[in-house]
Amino acid sequence: MKFARLGTPGNEIPVLVEGDRYLDLRSVTSDVNGDFLESDFVARVTAAREGGELPELADAASMRIGAPIARPSAVICIGMNYAAHAAESGSEPPTIPILFLKTPNTVVGPNDTVTIPRGSEKTDWEVELGIVIGTRTAYLDSPEESLAHVAGFVAANDVSERDFQMTVSGGQWSKGKIAPGFNPTGPWLVTPDEVDHHALGLRSFVNGEPRQDSNTSDMIFTVEHIVHHLSQYVTLEPGDLILTGTPQGVALSGKYPYLAAGDVVEIEIDGLGRQRQEFVAWEAQK
């Protein structure tokens, strides 16, 4: 199944996506949130669909696409999970997952405008596979238990400010990861049965020119390993979002310029859809 949320920020309508049709889920849930995801949501939606309880949403094609999940309680990220990206960053591939955090207000729609932070000169793009947690997860005994706790997968752009991340970091990366809107997500939440998460092509483009082109088969730590590992340290709640790292081809490599106002970034992951963001300059609030 594919789920999306359509409408203005804060007023998104949950929908089931079937081809070019958008079926209104408000008879089943008010939102694609943790309560919905932990409630045997696939079976509930299937029953409603078969019962004719999901009308087609009028004017769906003209509506803004929001993030496919409501604002999560946590956004947990894995760094340098592709060996080639570690190399272009000047680092050795990690032997244990590197963890950092983004704030929930970074999660926005896949096509929303992104503001370059005040004083930024090194805003960068990162296409990533995102994991959405479906049930409360803590102290898993093995990686094989992980997928039972996964509601689905999303495409995400882990937008980063490299000076904030490294030069003034104090040893932690999150300063460069937490500007509002720095995590465009979606367009869809796709259930695990719909995609082979071990072999998804993922790509990024800046102003139409290719930047990243890789596959999740190149990840150092698999989805199963990541969820199991994180569960030893943090309790993952339904609706939480995990970003699994980005492949080579970012501006940090020195091969490409950093983003400037007017640039357009597009990312895509096989089976999970495509995003497009225009980057704009920061302006003081009036």
N, C-alpha and C positions, 0 to 999 in steps of 0.2 A: 504493500500500500504506500501511497504518497500523500502526505499531508502538507498543507500550506495555511497561511494566515493572510487575509486580504483586508485592506482598509487603512485608514489613517492611524498614525502612532497612538497607541493606547486604546484604540477602538477596533482592533483587527477581528475579523470573523474567521473562525476555524472552518476549513474545507477539506474534503477528500478530493484529490486530483485524479481524474480518469481521462487520459488523453487531453483533449481541449475542453473538457467539462469540469466544472467545479461544483461539488455537491455540498450544500450547507450542512454543517455538523452541529448546529446549535440545538437541535433536538436531543443530542447525545451529550454535549459538553459545551461549556461557555468559552473554553479556550484549550489550546494544546499546551497544557501545563502538567506539573507533576502529579496532581490528583488524577487527571485523565490517563496519563501514561502508566500509572501503577494499578489501574483498574481493569486489567484484561481488555485494553482498548481495542485491539484488533477484533476480538470476538464481538464486542459491543457494536463496533461500526459495521461489521459484517451482518449482524442481525438487523440493524437498522436499515442497511442497504437492501437486504433481501425483503424487508417488510415495507419497502417503499416510503420510508420515513425521511429520506434525504433529498429534498428538492434541489433542483439546479439553481445556483445563485445568479440572479440577474445582474448584468453589467459587470461580471467578474473580470472580463478581459481589460476593462478600463480602470480597474482599481489598483492602488499601490500594493506591492507585495511586501509584506512584513517578514521579519524573521519567522521561520516555521515553528518555533517554540516560544512560549512566553518567557519573560526575563528569568533566567535561571538563578538559583541560590548561589551557584559557584561556576566559574569558568577556570578550568585547570588545564595547563598547557605543558606539553613535552617539548624540550628543546633539542635541537641537533639530532633528530631521529633519522636522518639520511646521511650516510657517510660522505657523499660528495658535498653536501651543504656544510658539514662540519669542516671539511677541508677548505672550502672557499672562505669560511669564517676564521681560518687560521688555527683550528683546534683538532685534536685527535677525536675520533669517534668515541662516544661515551660507552662505558661498560655497564652502567646502571642508568635508568632514566633520569634526565634532568628536569626538574619541576619548577615552574613559575606560575604566577596567577595573573589573570585579567579581571577587571571589575565587571559586574553584571551590566552596567550601563554602556559597555562597549558593544553589546549585542544589538545590532540594528538590521534593517532589511537589506537584501542582497543588492539592491539598486539605489540605495539611499546615498545622498551626497556625503562625502567625508571631508571634515575640516582638518587642514594641516595645523598642528598646534602652534601657538605663538612662539616665535623664536626658533622654530624647527628649520633645519637645513638638511636633514637626513631622514625623511619619511620614506618608508620602504613597504613593499608588498610581500605577502607570503601565502600562497595557496596551500590549504591544509584540509585533510579529512577530519571531520568532527564526529565524535561519538556522543550520543544522547542517552543518558541513563534512564532506565525504565522502572527499576525497583531499588529500594534502599540496599546499599552494597557496603559491606564491611568485613574484613578479615576472611576473604575467600581463601579456600584451602589449595586451590590450583587454578592455573589459567583456563583450564577446560570449563570451569564454572562461569567464566566471565560473560559469555554471550547471552546466558539466561537473564542477565541484568541489563542488557542493552535494548533500548526501545527502537533505535535506528541510527542512521547516519545522515550527515549534512555536509555541504561544502562550506568552507569558511575562509575568510581572508584575515590572517593575523597581522594586521597593519602594525608597523613598528617604527619608532623613532630611534635611530641607532646611537646618536649622541646621548640622549636621555638614558638609553638602555645600557650603555657601556662607559662613556666618559664621566658621567655624574651619577653612576648607578650605586656607588657604595658597596658593590659586590653582588647586588641583586638586579635582575633584568626588568622588573615590573614597571619601573618609571617610564620606560620606553614603550610600554604595551597598553597603558590604561587611559589614554585620552578618549573622551566620549566618541562613540562611533567607530572605534578601532577594531571592530570585529563584525563586519558584514557577514551575515549567516543566511544560508538557504540557496535557492528558493524553496526547496522541499526538505521535509523529513521523510526519509525512505526506510521502510522496515528491513531488517537484515535478510529476509528471504528474497528480496528483490535484487540484491547486488552481491557480487563476490568481493567483499572488502579486502581480500588479500591481493587483488589484481585490478585495481582501478587506476586508469590513466588520469593524471591531474596536470593542468596546464595553466599558465598565466600569460597575459599580454598587456603591454603598455602602449597606448595610442596605436593599437592594432598590430604592434610588432611583438613576436614571440619572446618570452623570457624563460619561463620554467616549462619543462616537459619531462615528466617522470611517471613513476608508477608506484602504487603502495606496496608492491612486492619488494621494493628497495628499502622499505623501512627497517631500521635496526631492531626495534622492538615492535612486535605485532600488537594489534588491538587487544587480543586476549592477554598478552603479557602486561600491557599498560594498565588495563582495568584491575587485574589481579594485584599488580605491584602497588597501585595507588590505594587499593582497599586495605593495605597493611598500615596505612598512615592517616587516611582520611575516610570519613563516612560519606559516601556518595549518595546524594538524594535524588529521587525521581525528577527528571527535567534538567539535571546538571549537564553541563557541556564540557567535553574533554577535547582539546585540540592535539593532534598527534604528530606535529612537526611538519616542516616544509622541506622540499628538495632544493637542489642547487638552482641558481639562476636569479638571485635577488641582487639589489643594488649594492648590498654590503660586499659583494664579491669584487667590486671595483670595475666590473665589466660594463656597467650601465649607470646612467645618472640617477640620482634620487628624484623623487616625485616633486613636482612644482604645481602651483595653481593652474588649472586648466587641463592637467593630465587626466587621462581616462584609463582605469585599470579594469581588466576583465579576467575572471578566473572561471575554470570549469573543471568538473570531475565527472567521469563517466557514470551515467545513471543517476547523478545527484543534481544535475542542472548547471546553469551558468549565471554568473553575476556580472554587473557592470556598475562601477562607481566613478563619478567625476570628483576630483579633488579640488577643493577651494581654499583660499587663504583665510586665515583667522581674522575676524573683525571684532572689536569691542562691542559688547551688548549695549544697546541704546535704551 
